[in-house]
Amino acid sequence: MPELPDVEGFREVLDSCGRGRRVRRVDVRDAGVLRGVTARRLRREIEGRRLGRPCRHGKLLVAPVGDGPALVWHFGMTGELLCASVEDPVDRHDRIVLTLDGERQLRYRDLRKLQGLRLVEGPEGVERVLAGLGPDALGMDREAFVASLAGRRGAVKGVLMDQSVIAGLGNLLSDEILWRARVAPGRPARELSESEARRLFTAMRRVLAAANRAARVPPRRTWLTGRRDDDEPVCPRCGTRLRSCRISGRRTVWCPSCQR
């Protein structure tokens, strides 16, 4: 599932491929990815207008269109945004294709269509979409992060993944951060000491920095991410057999030796 680093990568694709370019044509090849807007209205509102500077908040990607509406992508489990030439073959999972000046195309590709694309009215519409989200994980300072964990009843893994608390962290990032900080994922967040919470923040910043450079959560063998799907996964730090369970409905992997 795309998490903050993936969406940051899509933001860079949109910025380099589309910013300042006029949308010449909108081809909705599958309206099943549209949320709250028809294909007809989408074409009417954005054809002939220029894409503005995109921004990301958590797992959402926002692109203003001219001086009017904005496009908001939620990539779900399998969505991605690609830059292509008009001459490149269209993939069968390319659901929406925006043809731009300069013979470029922005293609929204999505296998499972669990989320999709919205059209909202101006800055106020963007604010409404973002209203239910917590601060972006990449922009939080340490004090705000520590305060966000204080008093939370649930498991710390669930709190990290709660988009209304911290926007952008998903399953893989949360497991990696907890492993780096040596914190067990099932511990109640409110039981963490301030030093443990600060350690989590440091781990989060380091993991996000590395993952953003890769535009994904990298499956490196020195990372928990690079071991979790092995047939017999072991901790890359101490060699202990990794364990897994479900927390907040998601498969959770941790080291029982490092994360007591």
TAMO-V929515 format. One record per pair of residues at least 24 apart in sequence whose ideal C-beta (glycine too) atoms are under 8 Angstrom apart, sorted by sequence separation. I is the first residue (numbers start at 1). J is the second residue. D is the distance in whole Angstrom. If there is no record, write none. Layout:
i=I j=J d=D
i=I j=J d=D
//
This chain:
i=23 j=47 d=6
i=24 j=48 d=8
i=45 j=69 d=5
i=82 j=106 d=7
i=83 j=107 d=8
i=23 j=48 d=7
i=46 j=71 d=7
i=81 j=106 d=6
i=82 j=107 d=5
i=178 j=203 d=8
i=228 j=253 d=4
i=22 j=48 d=7
i=23 j=49 d=6
i=81 j=107 d=7
i=140 j=166 d=7
i=177 j=203 d=5
i=180 j=206 d=7
i=22 j=49 d=7
i=23 j=50 d=7
i=81 j=108 d=6
i=82 j=109 d=6
i=156 j=183 d=6
i=177 j=204 d=5
i=180 j=207 d=6
i=22 j=50 d=5
i=23 j=51 d=7
i=80 j=108 d=8
i=81 j=109 d=8
i=134 j=162 d=8
i=156 j=184 d=8
i=157 j=185 d=4
i=21 j=50 d=6
i=79 j=108 d=7
i=80 j=109 d=5
i=134 j=163 d=7
i=137 j=166 d=5
i=156 j=185 d=6
i=157 j=186 d=7
i=224 j=253 d=6
i=20 j=50 d=6
i=21 j=51 d=6
i=79 j=109 d=7
i=80 j=110 d=7
i=133 j=163 d=6
i=134 j=164 d=5
i=137 j=167 d=6
i=138 j=168 d=7
i=155 j=185 d=6
i=156 j=186 d=8
i=159 j=189 d=4
i=177 j=207 d=5
i=224 j=254 d=8
i=20 j=51 d=7
i=79 j=110 d=4
i=132 j=163 d=8
i=133 j=164 d=7
i=134 j=165 d=5
i=135 j=166 d=7
i=136 j=167 d=5
i=137 j=168 d=4
i=155 j=186 d=5
i=156 j=187 d=5
i=173 j=204 d=8
i=176 j=207 d=5
i=224 j=255 d=8
i=19 j=51 d=6
i=78 j=110 d=6
i=132 j=164 d=6
i=134 j=166 d=5
i=135 j=167 d=7
i=136 j=168 d=6
i=137 j=169 d=5
i=155 j=187 d=7
i=156 j=188 d=7
i=18 j=51 d=4
i=19 j=52 d=7
i=78 j=111 d=4
i=134 j=167 d=5
i=155 j=188 d=6
i=156 j=189 d=4
i=19 j=53 d=6
i=76 j=110 d=7
i=78 j=112 d=5
i=133 j=167 d=4
i=154 j=188 d=7
i=155 j=189 d=7
i=173 j=207 d=6
i=19 j=54 d=7
i=73 j=108 d=7
i=75 j=110 d=7
i=77 j=112 d=6
i=153 j=188 d=6
i=154 j=189 d=6
i=169 j=204 d=7
i=173 j=208 d=8
i=18 j=54 d=8
i=76 j=112 d=7
i=78 j=114 d=7
i=79 j=115 d=6
i=152 j=188 d=8
i=153 j=189 d=8
i=156 j=192 d=6
i=14 j=51 d=7
i=76 j=113 d=7
i=77 j=114 d=5
i=79 j=116 d=7
i=152 j=189 d=4
i=153 j=190 d=6
i=15 j=53 d=7
i=76 j=114 d=4
i=152 j=190 d=5
i=173 j=211 d=7
i=15 j=54 d=5
i=35 j=74 d=8
i=76 j=115 d=3
i=150 j=189 d=8
i=151 j=190 d=5
i=14 j=54 d=4
i=75 j=115 d=6
i=76 j=116 d=7
i=149 j=189 d=5
i=150 j=190 d=7
i=74 j=115 d=4
i=149 j=190 d=8
i=176 j=217 d=7
i=23 j=65 d=7
i=74 j=116 d=7
i=11 j=54 d=5
i=73 j=116 d=8
i=149 j=192 d=6
i=11 j=55 d=7
i=73 j=117 d=6
i=74 j=118 d=8
i=156 j=200 d=8
i=173 j=217 d=6
i=11 j=56 d=5
i=18 j=63 d=7
i=72 j=117 d=7
i=73 j=118 d=8
i=172 j=217 d=4
i=179 j=224 d=4
i=10 j=56 d=8
i=33 j=79 d=8
i=71 j=117 d=6
i=72 j=118 d=4
i=14 j=61 d=7
i=71 j=118 d=7
i=72 j=119 d=8
i=150 j=197 d=8
i=176 j=223 d=6
i=8 j=56 d=6
i=71 j=119 d=6
i=72 j=120 d=6
i=146 j=194 d=6
i=149 j=197 d=5
i=176 j=224 d=5
i=7 j=56 d=5
i=14 j=63 d=6
i=51 j=100 d=7
i=70 j=119 d=8
i=175 j=224 d=6
i=176 j=225 d=5
i=11 j=61 d=6
i=69 j=119 d=5
i=70 j=120 d=5
i=175 j=225 d=8
i=7 j=58 d=8
i=10 j=61 d=6
i=69 j=120 d=6
i=146 j=197 d=4
i=149 j=200 d=8
i=4 j=56 d=8
i=7 j=59 d=5
i=46 j=98 d=8
i=69 j=121 d=6
i=70 j=122 d=7
i=145 j=197 d=7
i=146 j=198 d=6
i=7 j=60 d=7
i=68 j=121 d=8
i=69 j=122 d=7
i=70 j=123 d=8
i=172 j=225 d=6
i=175 j=228 d=7
i=4 j=58 d=7
i=7 j=61 d=6
i=68 j=122 d=6
i=72 j=126 d=7
i=4 j=59 d=7
i=70 j=125 d=7
i=145 j=200 d=7
i=146 j=201 d=7
i=3 j=59 d=7
i=69 j=125 d=7
i=70 j=126 d=5
i=142 j=198 d=6
i=145 j=201 d=4
i=179 j=235 d=8
i=2 j=59 d=7
i=72 j=129 d=6
i=179 j=237 d=8
i=142 j=201 d=5
i=145 j=204 d=7
i=186 j=245 d=8
i=29 j=90 d=8
i=140 j=201 d=8
i=186 j=247 d=6
i=33 j=95 d=4
i=34 j=96 d=8
i=185 j=247 d=6
i=10 j=73 d=7
i=32 j=95 d=7
i=33 j=96 d=6
i=62 j=126 d=6
i=10 j=75 d=7
i=18 j=83 d=8
i=29 j=94 d=6
i=30 j=95 d=4
i=17 j=83 d=3
i=29 j=95 d=6
i=30 j=96 d=8
i=186 j=252 d=8
i=14 j=81 d=6
i=16 j=83 d=7
i=28 j=95 d=8
i=29 j=96 d=7
i=62 j=129 d=8
i=137 j=204 d=6
i=185 j=252 d=5
i=7 j=75 d=6
i=13 j=81 d=5
i=28 j=96 d=6
i=29 j=97 d=7
i=6 j=75 d=7
i=13 j=82 d=7
i=27 j=96 d=7
i=60 j=129 d=7
i=185 j=254 d=5
i=10 j=80 d=7
i=13 j=83 d=5
i=26 j=96 d=7
i=27 j=97 d=4
i=60 j=130 d=7
i=138 j=208 d=6
i=184 j=254 d=6
i=10 j=81 d=4
i=26 j=97 d=8
i=27 j=98 d=8
i=137 j=208 d=7
i=26 j=98 d=6
i=27 j=99 d=7
i=2 j=75 d=4
i=25 j=98 d=8
i=26 j=99 d=8
i=46 j=119 d=7
i=57 j=130 d=5
i=60 j=133 d=7
i=2 j=76 d=8
i=6 j=80 d=8
i=25 j=99 d=4
i=45 j=119 d=6
i=138 j=212 d=8
i=185 j=259 d=7
i=1 j=76 d=7
i=2 j=77 d=8
i=23 j=98 d=5
i=24 j=99 d=5
i=33 j=108 d=7
i=42 j=117 d=8
i=58 j=133 d=5
i=179 j=254 d=6
i=184 j=259 d=4
i=1 j=77 d=5
i=23 j=99 d=7
i=24 j=100 d=6
i=57 j=133 d=6
i=58 j=134 d=8
i=178 j=254 d=7
i=179 j=255 d=6
i=182 j=258 d=5
i=183 j=259 d=6
i=184 j=260 d=6
i=1 j=78 d=8
i=2 j=79 d=6
i=23 j=100 d=6
i=24 j=101 d=7
i=33 j=110 d=6
i=42 j=119 d=6
i=175 j=252 d=6
i=182 j=259 d=6
i=2 j=80 d=7
i=22 j=100 d=7
i=41 j=119 d=7
i=58 j=136 d=6
i=175 j=253 d=5
i=182 j=260 d=8
i=21 j=100 d=4
i=22 j=101 d=5
i=57 j=136 d=5
i=58 j=137 d=7
i=171 j=250 d=5
i=175 j=254 d=7
i=179 j=258 d=7
i=18 j=98 d=7
i=21 j=101 d=5
i=33 j=113 d=5
i=35 j=115 d=7
i=37 j=117 d=8
i=56 j=136 d=8
i=171 j=251 d=7
i=179 j=259 d=6
i=21 j=102 d=6
i=32 j=113 d=5
i=35 j=116 d=5
i=37 j=118 d=7
i=171 j=252 d=8
i=178 j=259 d=7
i=18 j=100 d=6
i=33 j=115 d=8
i=34 j=116 d=6
i=35 j=117 d=7
i=36 j=118 d=6
i=37 j=119 d=4
i=17 j=100 d=7
i=21 j=104 d=7
i=30 j=113 d=7
i=33 j=116 d=3
i=34 j=117 d=6
i=35 j=118 d=5
i=36 j=119 d=7
i=32 j=116 d=8
i=33 j=117 d=6
i=34 j=118 d=8
i=18 j=104 d=7
i=162 j=248 d=8
i=17 j=104 d=6
i=161 j=248 d=6
i=18 j=106 d=5
i=17 j=106 d=6
i=158 j=247 d=6
i=161 j=250 d=7
i=157 j=247 d=5
i=158 j=248 d=4
i=157 j=248 d=7
i=14 j=106 d=7
i=155 j=247 d=5
i=13 j=106 d=8
i=155 j=248 d=7
i=157 j=250 d=8
i=154 j=248 d=7
i=157 j=252 d=6
i=59 j=163 d=7
i=58 j=163 d=6
i=60 j=167 d=8
i=59 j=167 d=7
i=58 j=167 d=3
i=59 j=168 d=6
i=57 j=167 d=6
i=58 j=168 d=4
i=57 j=168 d=8
i=59 j=170 d=7
i=8 j=138 d=8
i=4 j=136 d=8
i=4 j=137 d=6
i=4 j=138 d=6
i=7 j=168 d=8
i=4 j=168 d=3
i=3 j=168 d=7
i=4 j=169 d=7
i=3 j=169 d=7
i=4 j=170 d=8
i=3 j=170 d=4
i=2 j=170 d=8
i=3 j=171 d=8
i=5 j=173 d=8
i=1 j=170 d=6
i=3 j=172 d=6
i=4 j=173 d=7
i=1 j=171 d=7
i=3 j=173 d=5
i=1 j=172 d=8
i=5 j=208 d=7
i=9 j=212 d=8
i=12 j=215 d=7
i=4 j=208 d=7
i=8 j=212 d=5
i=5 j=211 d=4
i=9 j=215 d=3
i=4 j=211 d=8
i=5 j=212 d=5
i=8 j=215 d=7
i=9 j=216 d=7
i=3 j=211 d=8
i=4 j=212 d=8
i=5 j=214 d=7
i=6 j=215 d=6
i=5 j=215 d=6
i=6 j=216 d=5
i=5 j=216 d=6
i=6 j=217 d=8
i=5 j=217 d=6
i=3 j=217 d=6
//
